[in-house]
Structure formats: structure tokens, C-alpha cells
């Protein structure tokens, strides 16, 4: 038994050591999607930047606005910090809200599934952490749980990347790449690509709903506005078919916003768009959809400029 335990311990140490090297030392894809995080953080924390409209949300924002069109309409800098809803609104707001300053307008556009188990992160948070370990300083227990439970997925991603290199395989084009972002942080590389088929969402499990998310939002918004920034909440953009399926979930989100005195700037259905405007998921728009959503956002944001 003693020999077995010694051998088991040695094997465990080797596995942990190898995994640590792969996770923290071995470089991954230099065009990896999540490397956009650093550029977005740099844009927001730049001490010389002008007052800005700062978008925070998941990929409904990453794929869903035309920041250049918005800048032209508002005459104000626009920074799209969004990457993936699975990072969780907590990690996103913990990072970006601390750099908000007087005169900024922070626009929150969280996906409907955030209070249904996503607000403190999913697999995407694990991928981000192993690129930027400093984020762990603000993690809660659930965030750490998500990070460690998704280590196998992160290891698989790196393994697949080096497998493609060693086998000289051509990687299929994907919009999920650092090179797909424009200077403002929008994904635009898919604008000239044909839309693809996608599945619509099924209703979220009400047992997963957490009011802790709304308590966190309320606290973080208050903290951010004490610095002189204005924080507003807008609905996420979503395909109409999925919106119809999620009606009960959407209703509960809206009711809980009111319970915590959180104002949503317009009815949720305003940003329920025809399915034809989506690119590859119910939350991802093509160029026409992004322009439409942007023009709807202009009057919502404009009333808070210089207010």
C-alpha cells in the first residue's frame, strides 16, 4: 500500500507539473480570441483618453454594435470591452468599472442568462484566467470553482493548437480571433461573410436563478457612479425566435431589475431582432443588424451626454 501511495503521489506531481507548464508557460495561439482582453483593458485605463462610452457585456455586444457609427453620431469615444458572456458580468465589471471616470457613460448589456448561472463565469473565465492570472485577485469562491473545473477544456485548446501546427493543418477561418476586432473592440471580420445556421435557446432553468447577481449589479453601479461616471442598462440584442422562447426568463429578469431599483432604458422587445439579422448565434448580429442596433442606441445614450 505504501509503495502504491508513493507511486500515485509521484504521478500526481508529474501531472500537476506538466499541466502547470502547459497552462502558464507554453504559449498558445497568438491570434487567440481572448487576447483581445488586454487591448480592451489598455483602452479603458489609458490615462490620456477622452471621456468615453464604455460597453460591458457578452458577445451580444462584441458582435452587436458598430462603434465607429456610434462615435460619429455621439461625437464621443466608444470602447467596446465585450468578449464573451461566459467570462461573467462580475469579472468584467470588476475589471473595467475601476477605470471609469467622471464624464464616462458605462453601458451594461448583459445577456439574459447572466442571472441563471453565468454572472460569476463559465468556461470562458477559465480560458481568460490562464492568460491573465492577475484577475484571480478579485475572484469569489464560485469563480475559482469555474476556473478549476474547466482546466481540461483549456488544456484541450492548447493541445489542439499545437496539433494543428505539428501536422501542418490549415485552421478553418473563424470570427473568434484577435485579428477579427477593430480598434474600438468590435468584431467586424464576419461582416462580409454569409450567415450560418444556429440553434435557438431553450428556456433557462428557474432553479438556477440568483438574485445575488442583481445585488452585485446594484452595488457595483453605485460604486462606479460615485466616481462621476453614469451607468445605464440596456437589453441585450437577441433573435426574435429565441426571445419568444425565453419570455418567462426575460420577464423575471425585468421584474428583478425593478425590485433592486435598477432601470432598464427601454423594453426588452426593442432589441429582439428578426432572425435574418443574426450571424451564427441568437446573440450575434451581422453588419446590418449591428448598424440597426447602434442607431437605436444613439438616442438612449445621447440623453446622458454632458448631463
N, C-alpha and C positions, 0 to 999 in steps of 0.2 A: 504493500500500500504506500509506504514511504517513497519508494522508487517511482511509483506512478505519479505521486503528487509532485515530485521533483521534475519529472519529465513534462508533466502538464504545466507547471509553473514556467519552465523554460520556453515551452511552446507559446504560452500566453504572452510572455515578454517579447518574444520574437515577432509575434503577430502585431502587438501594440506598437513596437518599434518600427516595423515596416509600414504599418498604416499611418503612423505619425509622419514618416518621411514623405509618403505619397501625398498626404493631406496638406502638410505645411511647407515642404521643401521642393518637391517635384513640381515644376511649372506646368500649368495646364494650357489650354488653348489661348493664344494671345488675342484672339478675336472673340473671346467668351462674352456672352450677353451680360453677365453680372459685373464685368469690369467697368461698365458704364457708371456704376455706383460712385467710384472715385471722382469721375469728371463732374457728376452732379453735385457731390458734396463740395468740391472745389468752387463750383459756380456760385453756390449759395453762401459759402463762408468767405468769399472774396471781400476783403475789407474795403476795396475801392469800387465795388459795384454800386449802381444806382438802385433806388427803390425798385422792387420787383413784384410781379405777380408770381407766386410760387405754388405750383400744383403738387399736391401729395395724394397718392392713391395707388392702385394697382395698374395692371396693363390696360384697363379701360381708358386710362389717361395716356399711357405710353403710346398706344395705337390710336388714340381718340381725339387729339387736338392738333391744330395747325398753329404752332406758337408764333410763326412769322406773321401770319394773317392777324393773329390776336395782337401782336405788338404794333402792327400798322394801324389797327383800329383803336387801341387804347393809348398809343404813344407812351408806352411803358414797357420796360424789360420784362420778359416772360421766361421763367425757368421751370422746366418740366422735370421734377425729381423722380417721377414714377418709373418702376421697372416691372414688378411682379407682385400681385396681391398676396402670394404666399410668403412674402417677407413679413407681412403683418403690419397693420397700422401702428402698433406700438413701436416697433423698431424704426419705422420710417419717421414717425413724429418725434421720437426721442432724438433722432439724429438731426433732422432738418429744422425743426422748430427752434432749436437752441441758437440757430444762426439768423432767425428772423429779427428784423429791427424796425424801428419806428418808420412808418410810411409804407411798409410792405403789406401786401394783401396775400394771405395764405388761403388757397382754395383746396378744401378737402373734398375728394370724390371717391369715397370708399365703396368697394363692391358690396353687394347685398349679403354675401356670405361671410363678411368680416365678423359679425357677432355670433356666427354659427361655427365657431372653432378656428377661425383664421387670423383673428386680430393679434394673437401672440405668436404667429408664424407657423409655417409648414415646411415642406422640403426645401423651398427656395431660401428660407432663412439659414438652413444648414449650409447650402452652397455659398451663400454670401459670407457667413461667418468664417469659413476656411480660406476665404480670400482676404477678409478684413477682421482678424481676431479681436481687434480693439473694441468691436461692437459688444462683446460679451460683458463689458463693464456695466451696462445698463440692463442686462437680461434678468428676467424673473425666472422662477423655477420651471414654468411651462415652456418658456423659450429654450432653456437649456435641455429640457426633455426632448423638444422637437429637433434640436441640433444633433444630439447624440443618437436619437432613434433613426435619423436619416443619413448617418455616416455611410452605410453600404451604398446608398444611391450616389453619394459624392465620389466614392471610390470607383464605382462603375463608370461614371462620366469620364474620369481621368484615364481609366483603363481603355475605354473605347476610343478616346482621343489618340493615345499612343498606338493603339492597334491600327487605326487608320493610317498613321504616319509610317509605321513599320511595314505595313502591307501595301503602301503607296496607293491607298484607295482615295478616290475623289469624293469629298463630302458633298452631299446634296445641299443645294442652296437653301438657306433658311433666313427668315427675317430676324430670328433670335441671335443676333450677333452685335458686337460692339460697333462694327462698321455700319450698321443699319440706322444709327442715331444721327440726327442733325445736331448742330451746335447748341440748340436750345434744349435738347434732350428728348425730342420726339422720334419715334420710329417712323421712317419715311421710305425706306428701301423697298417696301412692298407696294407702294402707290401705283407702280406700273405693272404689277403682277395680277393675274386673274385670281378671283376669289376661289376658295376651296370649300369643300363640303365640311360641315361641322355638326356636332350633336348639341341639342338644346339641353338646358338644365332641368333636372327633376326637382321637385320641392325639397327644401332642406329640412333636416330632422329638427323639430322644435325642441327636442330634449337637449340639443347642443347649444341652444341659445343662451347667451351670457350677458347679463346687464353690467358686468364688470367692464365690458368694452365701453359702454356709454358713460360710466363713471370716470373711466380713464380719459375719454374724449373731453368731457366737461372740465376736468382738472387741467389737462394739457392746453386746452384752448384758453382758459383763464390765465394760465401761466404765460402763454405766448402773447396775449393781448396786454398783459401788464408791462410788456416791453415796448408797447406802442404800435405793434402790428395789428392788423384786422384779420380775423379768421372767419371764413364763411364755409358752409357745407352745401354742396350741390349733389344731386343724384348721379349715380354712375350712368353711363350710356349702356344700353343693352338691347339686344334684338327683341322685337315685339313678341315673338313666339315664346321665348324664354320668360319674358316679363309676365305674360299671361299665366304661365305655369307657376311662377313664384309669387302670385298675388298675395297669398296669406303671409308669406315671409316678408314681403315688402310692407304690407300693412303693419306688421308687428314692429318692423324697424322704424317706420314713421311714428307710430304711437309711442315708442320708447324714446325717440328723439324729444317728443313733446314732454314726456314725463321728466326728462332731465333738463328741460328748458333749452334744448338745442334746436335752433331754427334751420330748417332746410329751405333754401332760397326759392324753390319752385316745386310744383307737384312732380312726383317721380315719373309719371307718364310722359312728361315733356321730353325726356331723354330715352323713351322707348321707341327705337327707330325701326323702320322696315328691315326685315332680314336681308334684303338685297344689298343693303349698305355695309354689311359686315364682311370681313375678310376671311377669317379662319376660326373664330370662336364667337359666341354670343356677345362678348365684351370688346372684340377687336374690330375697329372700323377701317374701311379703305379710305382713299383720298376724298371722295365725295361726301362720305359720312363724317369724316373729321372736319371738313370745311363747314358742313351744316351745323355740327355741334358747336364749333368755335363761334359762329355767328350768333347762335343762341346764348352763348356765354357772355358776349360783349355787353349787352345792357345790364346783365346781372352784376358783373364786376365793375362796370363804369360808375355805378352809383356810389361806390365806396372809394373812388379815387379822390384824393385831397379832401376827404371828409373828416 
